[in-house]
Amino acid sequence: MVWNMTTSTVARQTDVRLGFASLEEETAVDRLPVSGEVPAWLTGALVRVTPALLEVGGRRLAHWFDGVAMLNRFGFADGRVSYRNRFIDSLAYRDAKEGEWRHGGFATDPCRSIFKRVQSMFSPDVTDNPNVNLARIGERYIAMTETPMPIEFDPETLDTIGHLAYADSLKAHVTTAHPHHDPERDELVNYVARFSRVSEYVLYGLPAASSRRRVIAKLPVERPAYMHAFGMSGRHLILAEYPLRVNPLKLALSGKPFIENYVWTPEEGTKFQVIDRETGAVRGTYETEPFFCFHHVNAFERSASELVVDLIAYADPTIIDALYLDEHGPRGAIPSTELRRYVIDLAGGAVRWEKLAEGTVELPRIDYARRNARDYAYAYLAGSGGDWLDRLVKVDVREGTRREWSAPDCHPGEPIFVRGPGDESEDGGVVLSVVLDAAAGHSFLLVLDAGSFEELARAAAPHHIPFGFHGQYLR
C-alpha cells in the first residue's frame, strides 16, 4: 500500500532530514542484499517500532514523539535477512488515514473544545499510538507508548491483534514504555500514574499468563513528575522524580498539549523514590541536584546499604523542546548528555554520582537477560558528535573505556545486543542497529561483533526507515 509520498520528496533529502521524512509504503522482501557475512547462528527477528507518519491531514505533526507507529521486522535464517514493515492498526492510525488527529498525543494538540479536553485528559485513552517500544509477555507481543493502551501484534506477520485487555480495575493516565521483566516471577513490571485531586504512582506486575495486574506499591503524589523510564535492582524499584512536574487539576483546562503542562522547577531537585520489591514499602526518598533523564541503563545493589543507578542525564529538559518538528526535521540539536552512575546510601541518605564515560550518548542497551539488576561491564549506546546521532558506542562502565563505530553520512539507531549461542562472555555476540545512510537515501541493518565492535555485515532495506526509538530481538 502506498499513500501519497512521492519518491522525489525523499530524493531531495540527502542528509539527516531524511530520517524525519514520512514512510508510507508497506512492503515485504524475502531476501535483502547483504554485504559482509551475517552469522549463521543468528535466528529470529529484530522488530522495531518507529514514528513513521509525521504528517496528518495536510499538517506536520508538532513533535517527533507523536509520529504514527509502524513496525519494521528484519528476520534472520542461515545468514539471510528478510524484511517487512506495517503500520500498527491503532485508532490513531485509522484517524490519520482519514486526515484527522482526534486524540492528541505528546505535544500535538487536536484543538478540541474545553469540554472535550476535560473528557480526554481525565480519560485513560488519550491516544493509542504505540510508537515507543515493544515488549513480550509470555507468548504475547505488545507495542507501547506512554498512555496505558498497549496493542498486541503478531511478531511474524506484524498483523495487529488488538488492544491488550486487562482483567482488573487499575485506572491510569500515563505509564512508561520501558517495563522491566522479573525472571523469577516471569512477569512484566511497570508503573502508572493516576491523575486526580490526590494523584498516585502505582507499581505493578503483570504475570506472563495473566491479564490481571498485581499491585506492588502505591505512592501518593501531589504533582506527578514526567518519567519516561524507571529502575529495577534485585531488591528495589526506583522512581527518579525529576523536577519536571504537572498540576493535574490545571492539566484539563490549560489549553496546551500534554507535555507543555509540565513545569521545570529545578529548585526542587531530583528525588529517588526507592521501593522494596517484595513488601511495596518505600525504603526511602533520596534527594540530589536537578537533572533530567529519559533512559535508565541498569541498577543493582553493591552492598546491603548501597544502591547503584546508571542512567543518561541531561542538565534540564531542553531535549524535549529540541525535538519539536519544523518542515524538515527537529528544531534544535541534541543537548549534551552524560552517562552517570548514581550511588545511593540507603541507610545514611546521601546520594553521589560520577560520570562513567565521555561524550554525548543515548538509547542505552545492555545484555538485559543476564545483566539487568546485576553488576555489569558493558553498555551499548548511540552517540553524537554533532547535531544528531552519528555513531555507535560501546562503553566499559568499569574501566571507562569505549569503542566506536561510524561511517560517513550514516545515522544509527538504538544498538541491540544479541548473545551468541553458548557464549558466556558478557560481550559474546552481536550488536544490531538500523542505520540511515542519508547520502544513499535508504536504511540498512548493521551487524557488529559485540566484542571487537567491528562491522560484520549490512543488509540494505528497500527504502529509508524514519528514525525511531526502540525495538526488541525476538527469538
Stockholm file with secondary structure:
# STOCKHOLM 1.0

chainA/1-475         MVWNMTTSTVARQTDVRLGFASLEEETAVDRLPVSGEVPAWLTGALVRVTPALLEVGGRRLAHWFDGVAMLNRFGFADGRVSYRNRFIDSLAYRDAKEGEWRHGGFATDPCRSIFKRVQSMFSPDVTDNPNVNLARIGERYIAMTETPMPIEFDPETLDTIGHLAYADSLKAHVTTAHPHHDPERDELVNYVARFSRVSEYVLYGLPAASSRRRVIAKLPVERPAYMHAFGMSGRHLILAEYPLRVNPLKLALSGKPFIENYVWTPEEGTKFQVIDRETGAVRGTYETEPFFCFHHVNAFERSASELVVDLIAYADPTIIDALYLDEHGPRGAIPSTELRRYVIDLAGGAVRWEKLAEGTVELPRIDYARRNARDYAYAYLAGSGGDWLDRLVKVDVREGTRREWSAPDCHPGEPIFVRGPGDESEDGGVVLSVVLDAAAGHSFLLVLDAGSFEELARAAAPHHIPFGFHGQYLR
#=GR chainA/1-475 SS CCCSCCHHHHHTCCSGGGGGSCCCCCEEESCCCEEECCCTTCCEEEEEEEEEECEETTEECSBGGGSEEEEEEEEEETTEEEEEEEECCCHHHHHHHTTCCCSCCSSCCCCCCHHHHHHHHTSSCSCCCCCSEEEEETTEEEEECSSSCCEEECTTTCCEEEECCCSSCCCCSEECSCCEEETTTTEEEEEEEECSSSEEEEEEEEETTCSCCEEEEEEEESSCBCCSCCEECSSEEEEEECSEECCHHHHTTSCSCGGGGCEECGGGCEEEEEEETTTCCEEEEEEECCCBCSCEEEEEEEETTEEEEEEEEBSSTHHHHHTBBCSSSBSSCCCCCEEEEEEEETTTCCEEEEEEESSEEEEEECCHHHHTTSCCSEEEEEEESSSSEEEEEEEETTTTEEEEECCTTEEECCCEEEECTTCCSTTCEEEEEEEEETTTTEEEEEEEETTTCCEEEEEECSSCCCCCCEEEEEC
#=GC SS_cons         CCCSCCHHHHHTCCSGGGGGSCCCCCEEESCCCEEECCCTTCCEEEEEEEEEECEETTEECSBGGGSEEEEEEEEEETTEEEEEEEECCCHHHHHHHTTCCCSCCSSCCCCCCHHHHHHHHTSSCSCCCCCSEEEEETTEEEEECSSSCCEEECTTTCCEEEECCCSSCCCCSEECSCCEEETTTTEEEEEEEECSSSEEEEEEEEETTCSCCEEEEEEEESSCBCCSCCEECSSEEEEEECSEECCHHHHTTSCSCGGGGCEECGGGCEEEEEEETTTCCEEEEEEECCCBCSCEEEEEEEETTEEEEEEEEBSSTHHHHHTBBCSSSBSSCCCCCEEEEEEEETTTCCEEEEEEESSEEEEEECCHHHHTTSCCSEEEEEEESSSSEEEEEEEETTTTEEEEECCTTEEECCCEEEECTTCCSTTCEEEEEEEEETTTTEEEEEEEETTTCCEEEEEECSSCCCCCCEEEEEC
//
